[in-house]
Amino acid sequence: MKEPFNPDNRYGDDKVTEACGLFGVMDTTGGVFSGDYVIKGMTNMHVRSNGLGGGFAVYGLYPQHQDCYALHIMYMEHAAQHETEELLKLAFRIVHSEAIPIRETRGIVNPPAVWRYFVQPVPAKEGHHSDDDYTMAQVMRINLTIKDAFVFSSGKNMGAFKGVGYPEDIANYFRLDDYRGYLWTGHGRFPTNTPGWWGGAHPFSILDWTVVHNGELSSYGINRRHLEMYGYHCTMQTDTEVDAYAVDLLIRRHGLSVETTAKVLAPPLWEHIDRMPEAERDLHRTLRQVYGSLLLNGPFTIIIAHNGEMIGLTDRIRLRPLTAATKGTLLFLSSEESAIRLVCPDLDAAWIPMGGEPIIGSLHRPLPAPAREAQKLGVV
């Protein structure tokens, strides 16, 4: 029997091509605020996810322990907690530890135990150049060698909260209404090629870097192999994990700027590079030769955050949506403009970034202005 005509699927295409919802908001003066903006924005995009993953990252929420690494760890089995804590006692000085406060929430089923540990590295760090490198190595060690234990957040004065459920359910479960931060990002997941499980929800994080992602990376294999050369190990069973590790490698460890990192992750097409002025052409060619294995191939939009900065970036031909907007000192990034206007109806400006163009909100630079191309299109 012929299916009835569906005006929302007029071409009979059953594949979801623009799923997953992203939202980010930052006060570029560093003023802290509740998560109402991001939670309401994610709730407005409820249909972009299917209940198999939701999560948030919050920056500036642990001022009382701002000099400690805040390790958020999920335990799928009780035995994993004992083994992990024995390792933590050897590798760090544990300043404080506790179960992350939760509240019973309809829709959250069979959650793992989730704890947080505020730690400082022990003085002896043989073979590591910095506390960050040492802490990253311990995170990788736990995730790679301890069965049923996963460190999913490990930065200073920030934290990721994620799990299986819709974003608004995850926010309620982790009592995010109790927290304040100057930068919030959120994600609603619609997994297509990877499993929906607690560790596979977004954000993905290493140290204070977090990434939320809409799309799929056909380059995951080569991206992962390149990162493994530098001590990163992918254990979360989804392609987005490489995004967080790539930005940590390029910006923190190799010292590239955000703008140059965008040229690595979402470079112009070769036909465009060949028509550039000589100096710009040489830069792009060099980046492709050195970092070709970190090019993110496939449709994607990502919101990257770390202490003091939030960055929005799409693939070079913008196959996944991203809207940027400003109001006063606030920068908004979202999969949908409607979600931004719901929480802030009287915006100063709203625009659609060009493919591969990073939108950067920072405590150390002015708010971004709409690109000239966006102004020509009349979307401001």
SEFI-743674 format. One record per residue (C-alpha): z, y, x; residue in one letter; residue number from 1. Coordinates in Angstrom, 2 decimals, m for minus. Each point is the difference from the previous one (the first is absolute). Layout:
# SEFI-743674
+---------+---------+---------+----+-----+
!       w !       v !       u ! aa !   i !
+---------+---------+---------+----+-----+
!       Z !       Y !       X !  A ! NUM !
...
+---------+---------+---------+----+-----+
//
This chain:
# SEFI-743674
+---------+---------+---------+----+-----+
!       w !       v !       u ! aa !   i !
+---------+---------+---------+----+-----+
!    0.00 !    0.00 !    0.00 !  M !   1 !
!   m0.93 !    3.41 !    1.35 !  K !   2 !
!    2.93 !    2.20 !    1.03 !  E !   3 !
!    0.41 !    3.22 !   m2.03 !  P !   4 !
!   m1.14 !    3.21 !    1.68 !  F !   5 !
!    2.74 !    1.63 !    2.04 !  N !   6 !
!   m0.66 !    3.73 !    0.55 !  P !   7 !
!    2.33 !   m0.05 !    3.02 !  D !   8 !
!   m2.04 !   m2.76 !    1.64 !  N !   9 !
!   m3.49 !    0.73 !   m1.19 !  R !  10 !
!   m1.71 !   m1.77 !    2.89 !  Y !  11 !
!    1.95 !   m3.26 !   m0.35 !  G !  12 !
!    1.49 !    0.34 !    3.48 !  D !  13 !
!    3.30 !   m1.89 !    0.23 !  D !  14 !
!    0.82 !    1.02 !    3.58 !  K !  15 !
!    2.51 !    2.82 !    0.34 !  V !  16 !
!   m1.47 !    2.40 !    2.56 !  T !  17 !
!    2.38 !    2.95 !    0.04 !  E !  18 !
!    3.42 !   m1.47 !   m0.65 !  A !  19 !
!    3.35 !    0.75 !    1.68 !  C !  20 !
!    1.69 !    3.34 !   m0.58 !  G !  21 !
!    1.18 !    2.34 !    2.75 !  L !  22 !
!    2.15 !    3.10 !   m0.20 !  F !  23 !
!    1.61 !    2.19 !    2.64 !  G !  24 !
!    1.85 !    3.31 !   m0.03 !  V !  25 !
!    1.50 !    1.98 !    2.87 !  M !  26 !
!    1.94 !    3.25 !    0.26 !  D !  27 !
!   m1.34 !    1.50 !    3.22 !  T !  28 !
!    3.17 !    2.05 !    0.49 !  T !  29 !
!    2.10 !   m3.17 !    0.19 !  G !  30 !
!    1.87 !    0.67 !   m3.23 !  G !  31 !
!    1.22 !   m3.22 !   m1.63 !  V !  32 !
!   m0.60 !   m0.88 !   m3.64 !  F !  33 !
!    0.31 !   m2.97 !   m2.34 !  S !  34 !
!   m2.72 !   m2.60 !   m0.44 !  G !  35 !
!   m0.89 !    1.18 !   m3.52 !  D !  36 !
!   m3.41 !    1.29 !    1.07 !  Y !  37 !
!   m1.16 !   m3.22 !    1.61 !  V !  38 !
!    1.61 !   m2.36 !   m2.54 !  I !  39 !
!   m1.51 !    1.87 !   m2.96 !  K !  40 !
!   m3.35 !    0.20 !    1.78 !  G !  41 !
!   m0.01 !   m3.73 !    0.66 !  M !  42 !
!    1.07 !   m0.76 !   m3.58 !  T !  43 !
!   m2.95 !    2.06 !   m1.23 !  N !  44 !
!   m2.28 !   m2.32 !    1.99 !  M !  45 !
!    1.66 !   m3.15 !   m1.37 !  H !  46 !
!   m3.36 !   m1.66 !   m0.82 !  V !  47 !
!   m1.13 !    0.24 !    3.64 !  R !  48 !
!    2.47 !   m2.79 !    0.87 !  S !  49 !
!    0.74 !   m3.37 !   m1.57 !  N !  50 !
!    3.69 !   m0.54 !    0.73 !  G !  51 !
!   m0.53 !   m1.96 !    3.22 !  L !  52 !
!    1.21 !    2.73 !    2.31 !  G !  53 !
!    1.54 !    3.46 !    0.01 !  G !  54 !
!    1.80 !    2.07 !    2.58 !  G !  55 !
!    1.05 !    3.35 !    1.42 !  F !  56 !
!    0.73 !    1.64 !    3.33 !  A !  57 !
!    2.56 !    2.81 !    0.25 !  V !  58 !
!    0.56 !    2.31 !    2.98 !  Y !  59 !
!    3.17 !    1.98 !    0.65 !  G !  60 !
!    2.23 !   m2.28 !   m2.07 !  L !  61 !
!    2.49 !   m1.12 !    2.70 !  Y !  62 !
!    1.27 !    3.24 !    1.62 !  P !  63 !
!    3.41 !   m1.58 !    0.65 !  Q !  64 !
!   m1.69 !   m2.62 !    2.24 !  H !  65 !
!   m3.01 !    2.00 !    1.19 !  Q !  66 !
!    0.41 !   m1.13 !    3.63 !  D !  67 !
!   m0.10 !   m3.69 !   m0.95 !  C !  68 !
!   m2.92 !   m2.27 !   m0.78 !  Y !  69 !
!    0.34 !   m1.03 !   m3.64 !  A !  70 !
!   m1.11 !   m3.62 !   m0.25 !  L !  71 !
!   m0.78 !   m1.14 !   m3.54 !  H !  72 !
!   m0.18 !   m3.79 !   m0.04 !  I !  73 !
!   m0.79 !   m2.42 !   m2.81 !  M !  74 !
!    1.37 !   m3.54 !    0.10 !  Y !  75 !
!   m1.86 !   m2.63 !   m1.98 !  M !  76 !
!    2.73 !   m2.57 !    0.83 !  E !  77 !
!    3.70 !    0.48 !    0.79 !  H !  78 !
!   m0.19 !   m1.85 !    3.33 !  A !  79 !
!   m2.45 !    2.60 !    1.33 !  A !  80 !
!    2.60 !    2.75 !   m0.30 !  Q !  81 !
!    2.48 !   m1.70 !    2.32 !  H !  82 !
!   m2.67 !   m0.66 !    2.65 !  E !  83 !
!   m1.33 !    3.56 !   m0.22 !  T !  84 !
!    3.42 !    1.61 !    0.27 !  E !  85 !
!    0.81 !   m2.04 !    3.09 !  E !  86 !
!   m3.18 !    1.35 !    1.62 !  L !  87 !
!    0.78 !    3.57 !   m1.10 !  L !  88 !
!    3.47 !   m0.20 !    1.59 !  K !  89 !
!   m1.59 !   m0.87 !    3.35 !  L !  90 !
!   m2.85 !    2.51 !   m0.15 !  A !  91 !
!    1.73 !    3.02 !   m1.55 !  F !  92 !
!    3.27 !    1.73 !   m0.63 !  R !  93 !
!    0.42 !   m0.26 !   m3.77 !  I !  94 !
!    1.51 !    3.28 !   m1.24 !  V !  95 !
!    0.05 !   m0.99 !   m3.67 !  H !  96 !
!   m1.46 !   m2.72 !   m2.23 !  S !  97 !
!   m0.04 !   m0.63 !   m3.73 !  E !  98 !
!   m1.98 !   m1.52 !   m2.83 !  A !  99 !
!   m2.41 !    2.60 !   m1.35 !  I ! 100 !
!    1.36 !    1.11 !   m3.40 !  P ! 101 !
!   m1.98 !   m1.32 !   m2.95 !  I ! 102 !
!    0.24 !   m0.05 !   m3.78 !  R ! 103 !
!   m1.07 !   m2.74 !   m2.35 !  E ! 104 !
!   m3.52 !    0.76 !   m1.17 !  T ! 105 !
!   m2.13 !   m1.75 !   m2.56 !  R ! 106 !
!   m3.18 !   m1.20 !    1.66 !  G ! 107 !
!    1.57 !   m0.65 !    3.41 !  I ! 108 !
!    0.27 !   m3.78 !    0.31 !  V ! 109 !
!    1.47 !   m2.12 !    2.81 !  N ! 110 !
!    0.37 !    2.82 !    2.55 !  P ! 111 !
!    1.01 !   m0.75 !    3.58 !  P ! 112 !
!    3.19 !    1.37 !    1.51 !  A ! 113 !
!   m0.77 !    3.41 !    1.53 !  V ! 114 !
!    2.28 !    1.54 !    2.63 !  W ! 115 !
!   m0.06 !    3.06 !    2.23 !  R ! 116 !
!    1.39 !    0.33 !    3.52 !  Y ! 117 !
!    0.44 !    3.28 !    1.87 !  F ! 118 !
!   m0.38 !   m0.94 !    3.63 !  V ! 119 !
!   m0.31 !    1.40 !    3.50 !  Q ! 120 !
!   m1.70 !   m1.90 !    2.86 !  P ! 121 !
!    2.20 !   m1.47 !    2.69 !  V ! 122 !
!   m0.24 !    1.83 !    3.35 !  P ! 123 !
!   m1.94 !   m2.76 !    1.78 !  A ! 124 !
!   m3.65 !    0.03 !   m1.12 !  K ! 125 !
!   m1.80 !   m1.78 !    2.86 !  E ! 126 !
!   m3.77 !    0.15 !   m0.36 !  G ! 127 !
!    0.04 !    2.72 !   m2.66 !  H ! 128 !
!   m0.83 !    3.66 !    0.58 !  H ! 129 !
!    1.97 !    1.46 !   m2.89 !  S ! 130 !
!    2.43 !   m0.73 !   m2.80 !  D ! 131 !
!   m2.97 !   m0.02 !   m2.39 !  D ! 132 !
!   m1.82 !   m2.66 !    2.03 !  D ! 133 !
!    3.17 !   m2.08 !    0.25 !  Y ! 134 !
!    0.72 !    0.25 !   m3.73 !  T ! 135 !
!   m3.60 !   m0.84 !   m0.89 !  M ! 136 !
!    0.22 !   m3.12 !    2.19 !  A ! 137 !
!    3.18 !   m1.15 !   m1.77 !  Q ! 138 !
!   m1.61 !    0.55 !   m3.43 !  V ! 139 !
!   m2.98 !   m2.11 !    1.05 !  M ! 140 !
!    2.35 !   m2.65 !    1.41 !  R ! 141 !
!    1.89 !   m0.34 !   m3.30 !  I ! 142 !
!   m3.12 !   m0.03 !   m2.16 !  N ! 143 !
!   m1.75 !   m2.50 !    2.24 !  L ! 144 !
!    2.79 !   m2.45 !    0.86 !  T ! 145 !
!    2.64 !    0.01 !   m2.77 !  I ! 146 !
!   m1.13 !   m1.85 !   m3.06 !  K ! 147 !
!    0.54 !    1.80 !   m3.31 !  D ! 148 !
!    1.12 !    3.31 !    1.56 !  A ! 149 !
!   m2.25 !    3.07 !   m0.03 !  F ! 150 !
!    0.74 !    3.46 !    1.38 !  V ! 151 !
!   m2.04 !    2.28 !   m2.24 !  F ! 152 !
!    1.34 !    3.41 !    1.07 !  S ! 153 !
!    1.29 !    1.03 !    3.41 !  S ! 154 !
!   m0.13 !    3.78 !    0.53 !  G ! 155 !
!    2.57 !    2.74 !    0.38 !  K ! 156 !
!    1.16 !    2.04 !   m3.00 !  N ! 157 !
!   m2.52 !   m1.71 !   m2.28 !  M ! 158 !
!   m0.36 !   m3.16 !   m1.99 !  G ! 159 !
!   m2.50 !   m2.14 !   m1.89 !  A ! 160 !
!    0.91 !   m1.71 !   m3.27 !  F ! 161 !
!   m2.41 !   m2.54 !   m1.45 !  K ! 162 !
!   m0.38 !   m3.24 !   m1.92 !  G ! 163 !
!   m1.80 !   m1.91 !   m2.72 !  V ! 164 !
!   m0.14 !    2.10 !   m3.15 !  G ! 165 !
!   m1.51 !    3.19 !   m1.35 !  Y ! 166 !
!    0.89 !    3.14 !    2.01 !  P ! 167 !
!    2.27 !    1.41 !   m2.68 !  E ! 168 !
!    1.89 !   m3.31 !   m0.11 !  D ! 169 !
!    0.41 !   m0.05 !    3.79 !  I ! 170 !
!    1.26 !    3.61 !   m0.10 !  A ! 171 !
!    2.61 !   m0.92 !   m2.60 !  N ! 172 !
!    0.96 !   m3.23 !    1.78 !  Y ! 173 !
!    0.68 !    1.76 !    3.30 !  F ! 174 !
!    1.72 !    2.93 !   m1.73 !  R ! 175 !
!   m2.35 !    2.53 !    1.57 !  L ! 176 !
!    1.37 !    2.65 !   m2.34 !  D ! 177 !
!    3.03 !    0.04 !    2.32 !  D ! 178 !
!   m2.07 !    1.14 !    3.01 !  Y ! 179 !
!   m1.40 !    3.32 !    1.21 !  R ! 180 !
!   m2.74 !    0.52 !    2.54 !  G ! 181 !
!   m2.54 !    2.60 !    1.15 !  Y ! 182 !
!   m2.91 !   m2.47 !   m0.07 !  L ! 183 !
!   m0.68 !   m2.81 !   m2.49 !  W ! 184 !
!   m2.89 !   m2.42 !   m0.29 !  T ! 185 !
!   m0.55 !   m2.64 !   m2.67 !  G ! 186 !
!   m2.27 !   m2.97 !   m0.62 !  H ! 187 !
!   m0.94 !   m2.19 !   m2.95 !  G ! 188 !
!   m1.75 !   m3.18 !    1.10 !  R ! 189 !
!   m2.91 !   m1.89 !   m1.52 !  F ! 190 !
!   m0.54 !   m2.83 !    2.53 !  P ! 191 !
!   m3.43 !   m1.57 !    0.03 !  T ! 192 !
!   m0.24 !   m2.15 !    3.14 !  N ! 193 !
!    3.61 !   m0.44 !    1.12 !  T ! 194 !
!    3.17 !   m1.29 !   m1.69 !  P ! 195 !
!    2.40 !    2.11 !   m2.01 !  G ! 196 !
!    3.41 !   m0.49 !    1.66 !  W ! 197 !
!    2.92 !    2.19 !    1.09 !  W ! 198 !
!   m1.07 !    0.40 !    3.60 !  G ! 199 !
!   m3.61 !    0.66 !   m0.98 !  G ! 200 !
!    0.81 !    3.03 !   m2.16 !  A ! 201 !
!   m0.64 !    3.48 !    1.42 !  H ! 202 !
!    1.00 !    2.11 !    1.91 !  P ! 203 !
!   m0.60 !   m1.77 !    3.29 !  F ! 204 !
!    2.08 !    1.36 !    2.81 !  S ! 205 !
!    0.80 !   m0.07 !    3.68 !  I ! 206 !
!    2.64 !    2.35 !    1.40 !  L ! 207 !
!   m0.33 !    3.16 !   m2.12 !  D ! 208 !
!   m3.70 !   m0.54 !   m0.79 !  W ! 209 !
!   m0.82 !   m1.08 !   m3.55 !  T ! 210 !
!   m3.35 !   m0.59 !   m1.67 !  V ! 211 !
!   m0.98 !   m0.49 !   m3.65 !  V ! 212 !
!   m3.55 !   m1.19 !   m0.54 !  H ! 213 !
!   m2.61 !   m0.41 !   m2.72 !  N ! 214 !
!   m3.00 !   m2.14 !    0.94 !  G ! 215 !
!   m0.76 !   m3.00 !    2.13 !  E ! 216 !
!   m0.72 !   m0.36 !    3.70 !  L ! 217 !
!   m2.79 !   m2.34 !    0.97 !  S ! 218 !
!    0.86 !    0.89 !    3.61 !  S ! 219 !
!    3.52 !   m1.48 !   m0.25 !  Y ! 220 !
!   m0.70 !   m2.85 !    2.42 !  G ! 221 !
!   m1.29 !    2.12 !    2.88 !  I ! 222 !
!    2.59 !    2.73 !   m0.70 !  N ! 223 !
!    2.80 !   m2.57 !    0.19 !  R ! 224 !
!   m1.26 !   m1.59 !    3.22 !  R ! 225 !
!   m0.25 !    3.41 !    1.68 !  H ! 226 !
!    3.57 !    0.90 !   m1.01 !  L ! 227 !
!    1.37 !   m3.34 !    1.18 !  E ! 228 !
!   m0.97 !    1.02 !    3.55 !  M ! 229 !
!    2.64 !    2.74 !   m0.27 !  Y ! 230 !
!    2.81 !   m2.14 !   m1.40 !  G ! 231 !
!   m0.55 !    0.47 !   m3.75 !  Y ! 232 !
!    0.11 !   m3.12 !   m2.15 !  H ! 233 !
!   m1.16 !   m0.13 !   m3.62 !  C ! 234 !
!    2.35 !   m2.13 !   m2.11 !  T ! 235 !
!   m0.16 !    1.58 !   m3.49 !  M ! 236 !
!   m3.15 !   m1.82 !   m1.24 !  Q ! 237 !
!   m2.06 !    3.05 !   m0.89 !  T ! 238 !
!   m2.60 !    2.18 !    1.68 !  D ! 239 !
!    1.89 !    3.30 !   m0.37 !  T ! 240 !
!    2.52 !   m0.99 !    2.66 !  E ! 241 !
!   m2.50 !    0.90 !    2.72 !  V ! 242 !
!   m0.17 !    3.61 !   m1.25 !  D ! 243 !
!    3.63 !    0.74 !    0.91 !  A ! 244 !
!   m0.26 !   m1.65 !    3.40 !  Y ! 245 !
!   m3.27 !    1.76 !    0.81 !  A ! 246 !
!    1.39 !    3.49 !   m0.61 !  V ! 247 !
!    3.13 !   m0.81 !    2.01 !  D ! 248 !
!   m2.16 !   m1.18 !    2.91 !  L ! 249 !
!   m2.47 !    2.88 !   m0.10 !  L ! 250 !
!    2.35 !    2.92 !   m0.67 !  I ! 251 !
!    3.41 !   m0.98 !    1.39 !  R ! 252 !
!   m0.97 !   m2.22 !    2.91 !  R ! 253 !
!   m3.44 !    1.33 !    1.01 !  H ! 254 !
!    0.68 !    3.64 !   m0.86 !  G ! 255 !
!   m3.05 !    0.66 !   m2.16 !  L ! 256 !
!    0.10 !    2.82 !   m2.52 !  S ! 257 !
!   m0.18 !   m0.70 !   m3.72 !  V ! 258 !
!   m3.52 !    1.47 !   m0.08 !  E ! 259 !
!   m1.17 !   m2.24 !    2.84 !  T ! 260 !
!    1.68 !   m3.03 !   m1.57 !  T ! 261 !
!   m1.96 !    0.67 !   m3.20 !  A ! 262 !
!   m3.20 !   m0.10 !    2.08 !  K ! 263 !
!    1.04 !   m3.47 !    1.23 !  V ! 264 !
!    1.00 !   m1.45 !   m3.38 !  L ! 265 !
!   m2.76 !    1.60 !   m2.09 !  A ! 266 !
!   m2.76 !    1.10 !    2.40 !  P ! 267 !
!   m3.29 !    1.57 !   m1.12 !  P ! 268 !
!   m3.06 !   m2.21 !   m0.25 !  L ! 269 !
!   m2.01 !   m0.39 !    3.20 !  W ! 270 !
!   m2.91 !    1.92 !   m1.54 !  E ! 271 !
!    2.34 !    2.97 !   m0.48 !  H ! 272 !
!    1.49 !   m0.29 !    3.49 !  I ! 273 !
!   m3.47 !    0.08 !    1.55 !  D ! 274 !
!   m0.66 !    3.42 !   m1.60 !  R ! 275 !
!    3.25 !    1.60 !    1.21 !  M ! 276 !
!    0.25 !    2.59 !    2.82 !  P ! 277 !
!    0.25 !   m1.66 !    3.38 !  E ! 278 !
!    3.75 !    0.38 !    0.60 !  A ! 279 !
!    0.91 !   m1.24 !   m3.48 !  E ! 280 !
!   m2.51 !   m2.82 !    0.25 !  R ! 281 !
!    1.46 !   m1.13 !    3.34 !  D ! 282 !
!    3.53 !   m0.01 !   m1.45 !  L ! 283 !
!   m0.99 !   m2.18 !   m2.95 !  H ! 284 !
!   m1.93 !   m2.40 !    2.22 !  R ! 285 !
!    2.97 !   m0.32 !    2.36 !  T ! 286 !
!    2.41 !   m0.67 !   m2.86 !  L ! 287 !
!   m2.31 !   m2.66 !   m1.44 !  R ! 288 !
!   m0.28 !   m1.69 !    3.40 !  Q ! 289 !
!    3.76 !    0.04 !    0.70 !  V ! 290 !
!    1.36 !   m0.56 !   m3.51 !  Y ! 291 !
!   m2.87 !   m1.66 !   m1.83 !  G ! 292 !
!    2.26 !   m2.91 !   m0.93 !  S ! 293 !
!    2.30 !    2.33 !   m1.95 !  L ! 294 !
!   m2.70 !    1.41 !   m2.28 !  L ! 295 !
!    1.12 !   m0.72 !   m3.58 !  L ! 296 !
!   m3.05 !   m1.55 !   m1.61 !  N ! 297 !
!   m0.10 !   m0.15 !   m3.78 !  G ! 298 !
!    1.02 !    2.29 !   m2.85 !  P ! 299 !
!    3.42 !    1.61 !    0.43 !  F ! 300 !
!    2.27 !    2.92 !   m0.71 !  T ! 301 !
!    3.27 !    0.17 !    1.93 !  I ! 302 !
!    2.99 !    2.32 !    0.00 !  I ! 303 !
!    1.71 !   m0.10 !    3.38 !  I ! 304 !
!    3.48 !    1.45 !    0.51 !  A ! 305 !
!    2.49 !    0.39 !    2.80 !  H ! 306 !
!    2.84 !    2.37 !    0.73 !  N ! 307 !
!   m1.33 !    3.52 !   m0.52 !  G ! 308 !
!   m3.51 !   m0.84 !   m1.18 !  E ! 309 !
!   m2.06 !   m1.45 !   m2.87 !  M ! 310 !
!   m3.70 !   m0.80 !    0.40 !  I ! 311 !
!   m2.64 !   m0.99 !   m2.53 !  G ! 312 !
!   m3.23 !   m1.68 !    1.12 !  L ! 313 !
!   m2.92 !   m1.76 !   m1.68 !  T ! 314 !
!   m2.79 !   m2.14 !    1.40 !  D ! 315 !
!   m3.01 !    1.93 !    1.29 !  R ! 316 !
!   m1.98 !   m0.23 !   m3.26 !  I ! 317 !
!    3.04 !    0.32 !   m2.28 !  R ! 318 !
!   m0.23 !   m3.25 !   m1.92 !  L ! 319 !
!    3.60 !    0.37 !   m1.17 !  R ! 320 !
!    1.35 !    3.13 !   m1.72 !  P ! 321 !
!    2.31 !    2.63 !    1.44 !  L ! 322 !
!    0.99 !    3.40 !   m1.38 !  T ! 323 !
!    1.95 !    2.59 !    1.98 !  A ! 324 !
!    1.89 !    2.93 !   m1.53 !  A ! 325 !
!    2.46 !    2.71 !    0.98 !  T ! 326 !
!    2.70 !    1.98 !   m1.76 !  K ! 327 !
!    2.03 !    2.42 !    2.06 !  G ! 328 !
!    1.29 !   m2.01 !    2.97 !  T ! 329 !
!   m0.75 !   m3.36 !   m1.64 !  L ! 330 !
!   m2.95 !   m2.25 !    0.88 !  L ! 331 !
!   m1.03 !   m2.70 !   m2.47 !  F ! 332 !
!   m2.30 !   m2.98 !    0.64 !  L ! 333 !
!   m0.98 !   m2.40 !   m2.76 !  S ! 334 !
!   m2.56 !   m2.50 !   m1.21 !  S ! 335 !
!   m0.34 !    2.12 !   m3.14 !  E ! 336 !
!    0.22 !    3.75 !   m0.57 !  E ! 337 !
!    1.51 !   m0.66 !   m3.44 !  S ! 338 !
!    3.13 !   m1.46 !    1.61 !  A ! 339 !
!    0.48 !    3.15 !    2.08 !  I ! 340 !
!   m0.55 !    2.34 !   m2.94 !  R ! 341 !
!    2.48 !   m1.99 !   m2.08 !  L ! 342 !
!    2.82 !    0.83 !    2.42 !  V ! 343 !
!   m1.29 !    3.46 !    1.04 !  C ! 344 !
!   m2.33 !    1.55 !   m2.60 !  P ! 345 !
!   m0.41 !    3.41 !    1.69 !  D ! 346 !
!   m1.44 !   m0.98 !    3.37 !  L ! 347 !
!   m1.17 !    2.58 !    2.53 !  D ! 348 !
!   m2.98 !   m2.19 !    0.93 !  A ! 349 !
!   m1.35 !   m3.51 !   m0.51 !  A ! 350 !
!   m2.98 !   m1.55 !    1.73 !  W ! 351 !
!   m1.72 !   m3.22 !    1.01 !  I ! 352 !
!   m0.09 !   m0.47 !    3.80 !  P ! 353 !
!   m3.18 !   m0.99 !    1.77 !  M ! 354 !
!   m0.29 !   m3.60 !    1.21 !  G ! 355 !
!    1.75 !   m0.47 !    3.32 !  G ! 356 !
!    1.64 !    3.45 !   m0.20 !  E ! 357 !
!    3.76 !   m0.20 !    0.65 !  P ! 358 !
!    2.21 !    2.10 !   m2.28 !  I ! 359 !
!    3.14 !    0.83 !    1.98 !  I ! 360 !
!    3.31 !    1.29 !   m1.27 !  G ! 361 !
!    2.45 !    0.84 !    2.75 !  S ! 362 !
!    3.29 !    1.70 !    0.69 !  L ! 363 !
!   m1.71 !    1.63 !    2.99 !  H ! 364 !
!   m3.26 !    1.40 !   m1.37 !  R ! 365 !
!   m1.25 !    1.91 !   m3.07 !  P ! 366 !
!   m0.96 !   m1.84 !   m3.17 !  L ! 367 !
!   m3.61 !   m1.22 !    0.01 !  P ! 368 !
!   m2.58 !    2.10 !   m1.82 !  A ! 369 !
!   m2.80 !   m1.48 !   m2.10 !  P ! 370 !
!   m3.12 !   m0.78 !    1.99 !  A ! 371 !
!   m2.95 !    2.34 !   m0.47 !  R ! 372 !
!   m1.99 !   m2.87 !   m1.53 !  E ! 373 !
!    2.68 !   m0.50 !   m2.67 !  A ! 374 !
!   m0.05 !    3.70 !   m0.81 !  Q ! 375 !
!   m3.77 !   m0.12 !   m0.46 !  K ! 376 !
!    0.41 !   m2.84 !   m2.47 !  L ! 377 !
!    2.42 !    2.09 !   m2.04 !  G ! 378 !
!    2.82 !   m2.56 !    0.12 !  V ! 379 !
!    2.64 !    2.43 !    1.31 !  V ! 380 !
+---------+---------+---------+----+-----+
//
